[in-house]
């Protein structure tokens, strides 16, 4: 039987199997939505792959992830999704590249353009700035609020 146990120390997590082998995963705290760190997600994918290779079921794997990672454990759906990926022959624990537009178009050049347009005429609406630069309303609003601290 496989037991995943976590011993949290300042900079690492130990995951042990019943045959007393240990894996050490360094923790880096880069944020992701849902308060789960990127490295913790990758560690869990490694654990899922490990359990898959030991012929554990997806349900058993999810139960062990919940016990080991607590609130930061992957959801039931994500655990089963990754379990299926490994069943389909995937070997990598990395996300595959996605085609299409990037999730954000906020770059330093775009931020600078927005800043310049605002400095030219400070009484413009967000719609005016969007039309002038060619950005979506949401992206322009995010740049003004989050990057330039403007209202």
N, C-alpha and C positions, 0 to 999 in steps of 0.2 A: 504494500500500500504506500502511496506517495503522500508525504506531508509537506506542505509548503508553510514555512513559518518565517515570520519577519522579526528581525531584531533591529530596531531603528537606532542608529547611532548618528552622530552629527553629520557625517558625510556619506554613509553607505547603507545598503540594505543587504542582508544575507538571506539567501533562500536555500533551504536544505532539503535534500531528499532522504528517504528512509535508509539509503545505503551510505549515509554520512559523507556525501560529496557536497562541497559548498561552491556557490557562485557568488561573486561580489560584483555588484552593479553600482557604480558611482552615481550619486544623485546631483543633478544640476537643476536649478529652479527656474527654468524658462516657462512662462505661463501659457496656458491654453484655455480656451473657453471651458466652462464647467469645472474650474478649479482643479483640473488634473494636469500635472506637469508632463511635458513631452517625453522626457526620459522615462518616467514612470509608466507611460503608455507603452513605450517600446519594450520595457522590461516585462510587462504583462503579456505582450505578444510573444516574447521569447518563452515565457512560462506556458502559454497556450500551445506553442509548437512542441515544447518538451512533453507536455501531457499528451498531446496527440501521438507523439512517437512512442509513448508508453501505453497506447491503446486505451486511454481514459476516455470517457464520454464527454461531450461538451457541457452537460449539466454538472458532472463531477468537477470538471475544470473550473467552471464558473463559481461553484461553491468554494473551491480552494482559493480562487482569486479573491473572493469576498472576505474570506477568513484572513488571508495574508495581507491584503491591501486596504481592507476596511472601506471607508468612504471614497477612497480614490480608485477603487476597483472599476474595471470596465463594466459597462452595462451588460445585461443579459444578451441583448441583441448584438452588441459589438463582439462579445465573446463567441457567440455562435457563428457570426459572420467570419471571424478570423479562423475559427475551427474549420469551417467549410472551405476557406481558401487553402488551408494546409491539406485538407482532404482532396482538393482538386489539383494538388501537385505543386503549389507555391512553396518555395524554399525561403524566400526573403521575408523579414519581418518589417520591412520598409513599405510605406505607401507607394503605390505605383503612380507614375506621372499622370496627371490629368490633362486632357486637351481642353482647349477653350481659353476664355479670358481669365486672367488672374483675379483673385478674389478682391483685390484692392488696386486702385490705380494711383495711390498716393505715393509720389516720389518726391525727392528734394526739388527737382526741376518744376514739378507741378505746383508744389507749395510755394516756390519762389514766384511763379507766374501769378498765382492767386494773390499773393502779397503785393506784387507790382500793380495789378489791376485795381486792387483796393486803394493803394496809395495814390493812384491817378485821380480817382474820384471816390471819396469815402462814403457818399450817400447812395451807393448802388445797392440794389437788392441782390439776394443770392441768385435769383433767376438771371439777372443781368450778368453776373460774374460767370455763371454756368454757360450761358450763351456765348460769351466772349471767349472763353477758354475751350469749351466743348466737353465739359465734365457733367456728370449726373448731379442732380440736386443734392442727393445724400452725400456724395463724395465731397462736394464743395462745402456743404454744411459741416462735415466732419473736419475738413482742413481748417476752416475758420474757427471752429470751436476748440478742437483738440490741439491743433498744431500752432495756430496763430493767436489763440486765446482772445478771439474777437467775438462780438455778438452782432 
